[in-house]
Amino acid sequence: MWLGLTASLAALVVVVSGAAYADDSEPGTTDARIWAAVDGVGPPWRHVALVTDFLGEPVGAVLLVAAVVTGCLLLRHPRAAVFVVTGAGLTVGTTTLLKPVVGRTIHGDNLSYPSGHTAFLTAMALMVSLLATGRLGLGRAAGVPFVFAAGLVAGAVMGWAQVALGSHYATDTLGGWCTALAVLPVTVWLVDRTADRLVDRRADRSADRRAEGPADGTADRPADRRADRRAGAGRQECR
């Protein structure tokens, strides 16, 4: 429920901000003030900004996703691996589709709203924190602040890097952060619902085979019991 509410509010911010800056090519008042404060940072902070920016570039993003997916598979959590790949893909795809719709540009004809870098890193932080919350057994009281804090820190760090490097306006990064918050709850629901259906279908087939039973009366075979255990293990949710 709290994820759904967050997604609705975030989507509203994306739409309102996108409409306000549609077909614009100049920074707003807030953008100009923030840009003046952080633009043109020198070493060592510029190096930090460049490293952070690399995580949102194609090569860096692929490496980050691959590392998280590998960790999920080593922990024998294939549904989490699917969640990470799907969430990252949907988040980046959404920002890519929104940019030409909004039409905001920076440095000439470079589409800027919403920030794909900010959306991606925020999405990765949200997904990892959601999975960690479930695996560690954190309750709602501790889990919700933990997930939001992870998403906020990741979005703020990448947003700072994008503004400091002159790649985006501050409001672009806000739009990217909210895009991730809007997309991830939908991704959780889609992955869990699809996986649950597959598991239920497999369990139903196993139950039908047991009900029919072989001619020699050995209906409850070890293979059937192993299939039941695998089906039960597959029910572990992303949340």
N, C-alpha and C positions, 0 to 999 in steps of 0.2 A: 504493500500500500504506500509506504513512504517513498519507494523508488518511483512508483507511478505518479505520485504528486510532484516529486522533483522533476520528472521528465516533462510533465505538463507545464510547469513554471518555466523551465529552461527553454522549451520550445517556444513559449510566448516571448521570451526575451530575444531569441534568435529572430523571430518574425518581426517584432517591433523595431529592433535595432537595424535589421536588414532593410526595412522600409524607410527608416530615417536616413540611412546612408546610401540608398540606391542610386546608382549612376553618379556617385560623387567621386571626386579625385583629390579632395583637400581634407586635411585633418580638422576635426571638430575642436571646440574650445578645450575639452578635457584631453583630447589626444595631443594637442599642442603643448599643454602644460606638462603632461607626463613625458612626452618626447624630449622636451627641453631639459628635463631632470635626468634622464637616463641615456640619451643618445650620445654616441661617440665615446663610450667608456674605453679606457686604456688598459694595458696589462696590469695585473693578471686577470681582471674581470672579463676582459674581452676574450681571453682564451676560454674561460668558463662558459661564456655565451656561445662561442663557436662549437664547443663540445656538446653543449645542450642542443644547439641547433642541429648538429649532426644526427642526433637521435630521431629527428623528424624527417630527415632526408631518406630517399628510397633505400640506400644501402644500410644506413643506421637503423631504420625502422624494421627492415627484414631481419637484421641480426638480433634486434631486441625481441621481436616476436618469436624467432626461432629459439632463443634462449629460454623464454618463458614456456613455450610449448614443450621443449625438451624436458624442462623441470616437471611439467604436468605429467608427461608420459613416464618419467622415472618414478614418480609418485603413484603410478597406475591410476591416473584420473583422466581417461580419454575424453570424457565430456567437458572437462575444464579446458583441454587443448582445443577442442572444437569451438568452445566459447571464446577463447582468446583470438583465434584466427577470424571467426565470424565477426566479433566485436570490432576488431581493428579494421577489417575490410569495410564493414558498414559505416563506421565513423569516417574513414577517409573518403569513401564513396559519397557520403552525404555532403561533406564540405566541398568536394569536387563539383557536385551537381548544383550546389547553392551559389557558388562564385559567379558563374555567368548569369544566373537569375538576378542576383543583386546588382552586379555590374560595378561595384566599387573598385577603383584602381589606385595604385601607388607607383611612383616612379615611372610614369608613362602609362603603358597599357597592361601592367601587371595586376591581375585580379587579386584582391586582398581579403575580401570578407566572405566567409569567416576564415580564421587562420587554421589551416590544416595541421600545421606542426603542433599548435596548442591543443587542438582536438585530439590528435593521436596520442600524445604523451598523457593527457588527462584520462583518456580511455584506458590506456595500459595501466595507469595507477589505480583506477577504479576497479578494473578487472582483477588485478593481483590482490588488492585489498579485500575485495569480495570473496575471492577464493581462500585467502588466508583467514578471513573471519569464519568461514564455514569449517575449515580444517582445524582451526584452533578451538572451535566450539564457543566463540564469543557470543554472548547474548545480545539482544537488541540494544540494550542500554550502552554497551561498550562498542558493539559492532558498527552502529550507525555513525557515531562521531569519528570512528577510526576510518571508515570508508570516505566520508566527506573530507576529512583532514587530508587524506592521501590525494584525493582528486584536487583539492584546493592548492596544496603545495606544488604538485606537478604542473597544474595550470599556471600558477603564479610564476614559477621558475621559467617555464618555456615562454610565457607571455613577456616576461622581462627580457629574455634573450632576444626575442623577435623585435621588440621595440628598440632595444639597445643596439642591435645590428642594423636598424632602419628597414627591416623587412616588412613590418606591419605597423598599423596604427594600434593603439591600446584597445580601442573598441573592436577591432578585428579579433584580437586575442580573447576578449570577453565572449564574442560570438562563437569562437572555436571551443572555448571551455563549456559553454552552454550546449553546444551541439553534442559534445560527448555525453553530457548529463542527460540529454534527451534521447540519444540513441541506445545507450547501454541497457536501460531497463527493458526496452523492447527486445534487445538481443537476448537478455537473460530469459525472458518469457518464451521467445521462439525456440531457443536451444533446448530448454527444459521440456517444453511441450512436445517437440519433435522426438526427443530422446525417450520420453516417457511412453509415447505411442509405440515406438519401436520395441521397447522392453516389454510392454504389455502384449504386443502381438507375438513376440517370441515366447512369452510365458503361456499364452493361450495355445500356441501350437504344441508346446511341451505337455500341457494338460490334456489336450485332445489325444496325443499319442498314448499317454498313460491310461486314459479312459478306454481307448480301444483295446489296448493290451495285446500281447502276442499270443499265439495259440498255446504255448507251453505254460502260460500263466505267470510268467516272470515280468509283470508290468512295471514294478518299481525297480528299474535297473540303475546301477551306479551312474551310467551316462546321463540318465534323466535327472538324477539328483545333482550332478555337476552342472547341468544346464540351468536348473532352478537357482543354484547358488550364483551362477554368472548373471542371470537375469536380475536377481536381487542386488548384486553389486552394481549393476548398471543404473540403478535408481538414484544414486547419489546426485543431488542437485548441484547446480552452479552456485546457488545462493548460499 
